[in-house]
C-alpha cells in the first residue's frame, strides 16, 4: 500500500472535520487508524466525542485511545463517518466518480452500515487507491452455508470467486459477524451500481464491498500534503 506519511496526512485531515458533540463512525484499516488516533487526542483535549466502531479492530483502537463508544441504536444520528478504501474512482468524468471497493479488511458489512447511516461519509486514502475504473476483486460476505451456492452464482456472472483463506488459522477468514468472504474478480467494472444491485440480490450474500454513491468526499494524503475530492 501507500506510504504511512500519506495515510497519516489523510487520516488526520479527516479527523479535523470532527466537532464538539459529534457522534463519529470509525472505519477499519491502517489509514483510518490515523484518524482514530487524532480523534483520541481531541478527546484528551476535552472534546465531547462519541464513536461507533465498525470492527473489532477499530473498537480496540478506539478503546486504546479512550474515545467513548456508543452504538447505532443508542444515538439519534451519526454526524460523520471516516473510513478507508481499497479502490476509489477518481476519474473526474466517470459517472461512478467516488465509487469504492472496500472489504480488504473483511469489515465491509458493518462499515457500510455505519458509513451510510452517517450524515456525511468521508474516505481517507493514499494515492495507490485511486483508479479510473474499479477493477480489484469485490469482497462479498456470505453466510457460511451459502459459500458454494453464491460462488456458483458469481461464476455464472463471469466473476471468479475465491474463498478468502486465513493467514494464521487453518481454513477460511471468518468475519466479525461469523461469516465467510468470497473475493470475486470481475475484471474492470463498467457499471458498479448495476453489479452492486445484482450482488445484493443473491440469497446468502450478507454484504459486498461496492460502495456506490455513498462517499461525500475523499482525502488523499501525499508525501507533502493532502488533496480533497468532493462528490
Ligand atoms: O476493509 C476496508 O474496507 C478497509 O477500509 C481497508 O480496505 C482499507 O485499509 P487500509 O486503509 O489499511 O488500506
Boltz pocket constraint, residues with backbone or C-beta under 6 A from the ligand:
constraints:
  - pocket:
      binder: B
      contacts: [[A, 1], [A, 27], [A, 28], [A, 29], [A, 30], [A, 31], [A, 32], [A, 83], [A, 84], [A, 85], [A, 86], [A, 101], [A, 102], [A, 103], [A, 104], [A, 105], [A, 106], [A, 107], [A, 108], [A, 111], [A, 124]]
      max_distance: 6.0
